[in-house]
Amino acid sequence: MSIMSAIALYGIIWFMTMFLVLPFRQKSQAEAGEIVPGTPAGAPQDAQMWRKAKLVTIISTVAFVVIAAIILSEVITYEMIENITRGR
């Protein structure tokens, strides 16, 4: 795996993990009872983005290490995936 492939893989894993983590422990302004004028009631009260970014970075780094190890050790190869998807 080249360095650019590794960076692309990590970026994809990071953003997928971020989209999964974003809705966790989110409280809307309507639920909190403090709606800021000019914003929708469903807007988050406190998104805690720094906390979520740190959590996502930890999770995605662990996932990247596991996936990169599988790719580099050739436990699963491109040919295996090709044979499965072509129905052989």
Beta strands, then each sheet from edge to edge (+ up, - down):
end
